[in-house]
Amino acid sequence: MRHYDYAVIGGGIFGCYAALFLAGRGASVILIEKEQFLFRKASLVNQARLHSGYHYPRSLATAAMSDEHKERFTAEHRAFVHASFEKYYAIDKYGSFTDPSQFERFCEYLKIRCERTTGHPLFNYDRLEAVYRTEEHSFDPVLLGNYYTERIMSCPSVQVFAGSQIEDACASGMSWQLSVKTGEEVRVLEAGAVINATYAATNSINSLFGLPSLALTHEISEIGFVTSRQFGNTGLTVMDGPFGSIMPYGLSGLLSLSSVAYTHHAISTNEMPVFECQVPEDKTCTPQAPGICTACPRRPVSNARKMLAQMQRYFSESVQFEYMFSFFTIKSKLQASYIDDGRPTEISMLSEKPRFYCLFAGKINSIYEVEKIFR
Ligand SMILES: Cc1cc2nc3c(=O)[nH]c(=O)nc-3n(C[C@H](O)[C@H](O)[C@H](O)COP(=O)(O)OP(=O)(O)OC[C@H]3O[C@@H](n4cnc5c(N)ncnc54)[C@H](O)[C@@H]3O)c2cc1C
C-alpha cells in the first residue's frame, strides 16, 4: 500500500496551494479531485476581486485578512493580476448598512486609499450617496487555474488523482487508510494526514471521516459577464447591503456582474448542499458530491437581466452594457457570517491522531493562511 504524508481532497486554489506548499517542505502529497480537471468550481466562478478590505466594512477581521495578503498575492501572481483599472466603491442613497462617514473612518483605520469623487460623468449621483476612488485589483481565475494546474502536474512530490473520490476512510494507528475510486478502479492508500479543501462538499467529507460538520449555508450563485464600450475597463461596487458590482474579470476583457439580490438562486441551509435540481439519475451531482453547475442542463434560468437593471440605476444614461453569458456554482458560507457578512478562512484540526484538517475557504488571497497552520 502506497503511503503519502498528506492526502489533500479538493483541487481548487486552496487544495492546490496546500499541496504545493507541503511538497515544498519535503512532504509527499496525493491530491484527490472529484472532477476530471482542477479549478472548475468556486475558484473559477467568482467575481475575481482581489480583496483589499473595502468590501467588508462590517467585518474588520475579514477586511484586515484581505488587506494583509493582497500585496504578496499580487507580487506572486503578477502575470494573472489586472492592476491597472479604475476601481470605485459607492454607497447607495437608500438602505445601505454603512454610511459615508463610517466607510471613510473604516478605510482610514485600514490605511487603504479612499478618495471621494463628485461629478464623475459615468455615475448617477441621484442614486449614489457617495462615490470613492479606491485601489483594488482583479485576478484572472482562468489564468490562475492554468498556472496552478501546470505547477501541480509538474511537481514530482504531488500525485494527482483526478476524476476520483474517496469511498471509504478509516483510522489505522497514526495514519488514515483511504479507498479511492477512479472510474471503476479502487485503490487503497495510506496518508499520515488529511486536508479537506472541498468547500461546498466540506461536510460530506467530514462525515465520511466520522467528524463533525460546520454550520454552512449553500447558494447556487450566478456570475454574469458583460461588456461596455463606455464603462470599459472600470469597476464599480455599490455596498453595503442588497446592491451589486460590475468589475473586470481578470485580464479577460469581460466585466463580471453580480448583485446581492439576484446572484443567488436556490439556497440550502442543510449541512450539505441539497437542491431540487439534483435528480437521482444524475450521479455527477449529489448533495454529498456536488457537480459543475455551469455544465448542468438543470442550472437556473439566468438573472442577469435583473442584475443589470439593478446596476444600471447607478450609471448615467450614456452607459450601456451588453450581456454575454453566465457561469454558475455553489457558494458556501459559514452561517455565523450572516451577522457581519464576514468571510474568514478557517482551518481547524478535527482529529489529532491521525491528523485531519478542515480547510474552509474565505477570500482567494487568503491561501497564505495555510502557512500559519502547516509551519
Ligand atoms: C459566486 C462567488 C463569488 C466569489 N467572489 C470572490 C471574489 O471576488 N474574490 C475572492 O477572493 N473570493 C471570492 N469568492 C470566494 C472564493 O471563490 C472561494 O472561497 C474559493 O474559490 C474557494 O476555493 P476552494 O479551493 O476552497 O474551493 P473550490 O474552488 O470550490 O474547490 C473545491 C474542489 O473540491 C472538489 N471536490 C468536491 N467534493 C469532492 C470530493 N468528494 N472528492 C474530491 N474532490 C472534491 C471540487 O470538485 C473542487 O474542485 C467567491 C465565491 C463565489 C462562489
The ligand as an SDF file (V2000), in Angstrom:
LIG
                    3D

 53 58  0  0  0  0  0  0  0  0999 V2000
  -20.1500   33.4890   -6.6040 C   0  0  0  0  0  0  0  0  0  0  0  0
  -18.8650   33.6320   -5.8500 C   0  0  0  0  0  0  0  0  0  0  0  0
  -18.1540   34.8380   -5.8800 C   0  0  0  0  0  0  0  0  0  0  0  0
  -16.9550   34.9610   -5.2060 C   0  0  0  0  0  0  0  0  0  0  0  0
  -16.2130   36.1080   -5.3420 N   0  0  0  0  0  0  0  0  0  0  0  0
  -14.9620   36.1420   -4.8130 C   0  0  0  0  0  0  0  0  0  0  0  0
  -14.1070   37.2280   -5.1120 C   0  0  0  0  0  0  0  0  0  0  0  0
  -14.4380   38.1400   -5.8750 O   0  0  0  0  0  0  0  0  0  0  0  0
  -12.8690   37.2440   -4.5310 N   0  0  0  0  0  0  0  0  0  0  0  0
  -12.4380   36.2380   -3.6910 C   0  0  0  0  0  0  0  0  0  0  0  0
  -11.3160   36.3120   -3.1860 O   0  0  0  0  0  0  0  0  0  0  0  0
  -13.2480   35.1970   -3.4000 N   0  0  0  0  0  0  0  0  0  0  0  0
  -14.4760   35.1120   -3.9650 C   0  0  0  0  0  0  0  0  0  0  0  0
  -15.2700   34.0330   -3.7170 N   0  0  0  0  0  0  0  0  0  0  0  0
  -14.7980   33.0110   -2.7810 C   0  0  0  0  0  0  0  0  0  0  0  0
  -13.7660   32.0870   -3.4180 C   0  0  0  0  0  0  0  0  0  0  0  0
  -14.0890   31.8640   -4.7750 O   0  0  0  0  0  0  0  0  0  0  0  0
  -13.7340   30.7610   -2.6720 C   0  0  0  0  0  0  0  0  0  0  0  0
  -13.5360   30.9950   -1.2970 O   0  0  0  0  0  0  0  0  0  0  0  0
  -12.5700   29.8940   -3.1330 C   0  0  0  0  0  0  0  0  0  0  0  0
  -12.5490   29.7710   -4.5430 O   0  0  0  0  0  0  0  0  0  0  0  0
  -12.6840   28.5160   -2.5120 C   0  0  0  0  0  0  0  0  0  0  0  0
  -11.6030   27.7510   -3.0040 O   0  0  0  0  0  0  0  0  0  0  0  0
  -11.5470   26.2210   -2.6760 P   0  0  0  0  0  0  0  0  0  0  0  0
  -10.3160   25.6940   -3.2980 O   0  0  0  0  0  0  0  0  0  0  0  0
  -11.7120   26.0090   -1.2060 O   0  0  0  0  0  0  0  0  0  0  0  0
  -12.8990   25.6390   -3.3320 O   0  0  0  0  0  0  0  0  0  0  0  0
  -13.2320   25.1750   -4.8350 P   0  0  0  0  0  0  0  0  0  0  0  0
  -12.5720   26.0090   -5.8340 O   0  0  0  0  0  0  0  0  0  0  0  0
  -14.7060   25.0180   -4.8980 O   0  0  0  0  0  0  0  0  0  0  0  0
  -12.5450   23.7540   -4.9010 O   0  0  0  0  0  0  0  0  0  0  0  0
  -13.0410   22.6400   -4.1860 C   0  0  0  0  0  0  0  0  0  0  0  0
  -12.7240   21.4240   -5.0070 C   0  0  0  0  0  0  0  0  0  0  0  0
  -13.1050   20.2550   -4.2760 O   0  0  0  0  0  0  0  0  0  0  0  0
  -13.5960   19.3200   -5.2030 C   0  0  0  0  0  0  0  0  0  0  0  0
  -14.4030   18.3260   -4.5300 N   0  0  0  0  0  0  0  0  0  0  0  0
  -15.6540   18.4610   -4.0180 C   0  0  0  0  0  0  0  0  0  0  0  0
  -16.0640   17.3050   -3.4860 N   0  0  0  0  0  0  0  0  0  0  0  0
  -15.0470   16.4210   -3.6330 C   0  0  0  0  0  0  0  0  0  0  0  0
  -14.8760   15.0740   -3.2810 C   0  0  0  0  0  0  0  0  0  0  0  0
  -15.8320   14.3800   -2.6590 N   0  0  0  0  0  0  0  0  0  0  0  0
  -13.7020   14.4660   -3.5940 N   0  0  0  0  0  0  0  0  0  0  0  0
  -12.7290   15.1340   -4.2600 C   0  0  0  0  0  0  0  0  0  0  0  0
  -12.8410   16.4390   -4.6200 N   0  0  0  0  0  0  0  0  0  0  0  0
  -13.9900   17.0620   -4.3040 C   0  0  0  0  0  0  0  0  0  0  0  0
  -14.3930   20.1740   -6.1660 C   0  0  0  0  0  0  0  0  0  0  0  0
  -14.6580   19.4870   -7.3690 O   0  0  0  0  0  0  0  0  0  0  0  0
  -13.4970   21.3800   -6.3170 C   0  0  0  0  0  0  0  0  0  0  0  0
  -12.5920   21.2290   -7.3920 O   0  0  0  0  0  0  0  0  0  0  0  0
  -16.4730   33.8740   -4.4100 C   0  0  0  0  0  0  0  0  0  0  0  0
  -17.1640   32.6680   -4.3740 C   0  0  0  0  0  0  0  0  0  0  0  0
  -18.3270   32.5220   -5.1180 C   0  0  0  0  0  0  0  0  0  0  0  0
  -18.9850   31.1800   -5.1590 C   0  0  0  0  0  0  0  0  0  0  0  0
  1  2  1  0
  2  3  1  0
  2 52  2  0
  3  4  2  0
  4  5  1  0
  4 50  1  0
  5  6  2  0
  6  7  1  0
  6 13  1  0
  7  8  2  0
  7  9  1  0
  9 10  1  0
 10 11  2  0
 10 12  1  0
 12 13  2  0
 13 14  1  0
 14 15  1  0
 14 50  1  0
 15 16  1  0
 16 17  1  0
 16 18  1  0
 18 19  1  0
 18 20  1  0
 20 21  1  0
 20 22  1  0
 22 23  1  0
 23 24  1  0
 24 25  2  0
 24 26  1  0
 24 27  1  0
 27 28  1  0
 28 29  2  0
 28 30  1  0
 28 31  1  0
 31 32  1  0
 32 33  1  0
 33 34  1  0
 33 48  1  0
 34 35  1  0
 35 36  1  0
 35 46  1  0
 36 37  1  0
 36 45  1  0
 37 38  2  0
 38 39  1  0
 39 40  1  0
 39 45  2  0
 40 41  1  0
 40 42  2  0
 42 43  1  0
 43 44  2  0
 44 45  1  0
 46 47  1  0
 46 48  1  0
 48 49  1  0
 50 51  2  0
 51 52  1  0
 52 53  1  0
M  END
$$$$
